[in-house]
Amino acid sequence: MSPAKQQVNNIKTSIPRHVAIIMDGNGRWAKQLGKLRIFGHQEGAKAVRRAVSFAINNGIEALTLYAFSSENWNRPAQEVSALMDLFIRALDKEAKSLHKHNVRLKIIGNTQRFSEKLQARINRAEVLTEKNTGLTLNIAANYGGRWDIIQAVQQVAQQVKDGVITSEMIDEQRLGQYINLCDLAPVDLVIRTGGEHRISNFLLWQIAYAELYFTEVLWPDFDELVFEGALNAFAQRERRFGGTEPASIKEL
């Protein structure tokens, strides 16, 4: 078998079940064109559609996108307001399309800080798609990995306080039941665009054994070829999970 054919076969048998993406570079992309940052966010929404379509067409089970971190509230008020408006419009526009393509939409993060209008849009979109059985699309909004772990600890601590369990019963498995995305396959691959090489408080618990892929491509330019390149790199990795023998996706 030729090296090219072998590579194609490796990709087909090593498709990650769960991909998470840190979508970075919208503002810099707009700045390069002499435009406002919100223009970059608007173009970034188009890249989201491409990524979702690619995930569906390539049999990825779950796609988690970092849309708005808990630290992003520190950005200029005008930009934050524009982002919230964009989020509302995107939910209104995309929910029916996602439903049509059998995509289940989940918003993870502390949504209580959002306006009642946005919270209502989130609930409506989630209810519309909750019974779909295709790709699970998770949008991390007002999300932080540390917040996620803290809220899980608080829930387990409440169980101890209520006498449901003892502190000795707290272990990784029990705590993990309260971490976001616990009902999905573990994250296999984290992609970060924009050239930065850091995690930025994203899914700290969930990506413990994920493969990391960094690209210089700014998020609005993220397309099928870049996504495919990340999968190509993933297919070449040997995942050992602390052991000495590589583990295949099918074994997980």
Secondary structure, 3 states (H helix, E strand, C coil): CCHHHHHHHHHHHCCCCEEEEECCCHHHHHHHCCCCHHHHHHHHHHHHHHHHHHHHHCCCCEEEEEEEEHHHHHCCHHHHHHHHHHHHHHHHHHHHHHHHCCCEEEEECCHHHCCHHHHHHHHHHHHHHCCCCCCEEEEEEEECHHHHHHHHHHHHHHHHHCCCCCHHHCCHHHHHCCCCCCCCCCCCEEEECCCCCCCCCCCCCCCCCCEEEECCCCHHHCCHHHHHHHHHHHHCCCCCCCCCCCCCHHHC
